[in-house]
Structure formats: structure tokens, C-alpha cells
Amino acid sequence: MCSDRRRRVADSLSDYDSVCEVGVGRRPGVARLLAERGVSVAATDVVPRSVPDEVSFYRDDVVAAAGRARRGEGPGAPYRVAAVYALSCPPELHRPLATVADAVDADCQFTTLGGDPPTVPVDRTPLAGGETLYTVQSP
């Protein structure tokens, strides 16, 4: 995701006081921008990742977190935020992402890999430059 696209996604998420980026990967640009704007940011990934100092990193798997949530255990500390989001989220993670967000009463937003349609009910917000931000509808 180019820097202009990262900025547009960050603009859309910057009204939240706390967020969790699921699957931060090697590109923590949106997390960094949000933290610079005063948003409390947690980031997760299945493998250790380098994130900016102002971003809290947690090694976790959103599928496992969704399983914990379904069992009534709660998904875990990094997800206790106002919004859970993922960038370039593959279809098989849409439902676990939504489950985790629902378990903590957080908004859930994501972008897709491009050609993949959302696999959960969403509202679409087109962003300049061709990106679409999907907001999961409340169950």
C-alpha cells in the first residue's frame, strides 16, 4: 500500500482513541501514522514484527483469538480497543476479524487484497485513489 493510501486509511481511522491492527506485517505505516496522531495503537501478527516504539506489539493469531472469543474467554488484551482493523485482509480472515471485534464491542474495518470481495456483511467507504475501506455491519 503506497504512502498516499496509508494516509487515507489512517485518516479514516484517526477519530478512534484506540485501535488494533491485525496482521501488521512488515508495513506498520498506518499504525505509525495513527500513533503520531495520538491514537493508542496495538498491533498483532503471528510472527514477531518490528513496529514503531509508540505501537504496542503482540504476537497473536486472529483465528485463535476468534476461537477464544467464541468460547467466552475473550479474544485477548490487544483487541480491547475502539476499532479493530486489518489491511489487505484475505477472505479467510474476514470472519475471525469480525468475531474478535464483536467480542469486545469494537468497530471492525478492513481493506482487501484487491479483487477479493468481503465475506461478511459490510458497508463500503471508497477512499481516494481506488482503495475501499470496509466496515463490518453489526450482527
Secondary structure, DSSP 8 states (H G I E B T S, - for coil): --HHHHHHHHHHHTT-SEEEEES-TT--HHHHHHHHTT-EEEEEESS-----TTEEEEE--HHHHHHHHHTTS-S-GGG-SSEEEEEEE-GGGHHHHHHHHHHTT-EEEEEESSS---SS-EEEEE-TTS-EEEEE---
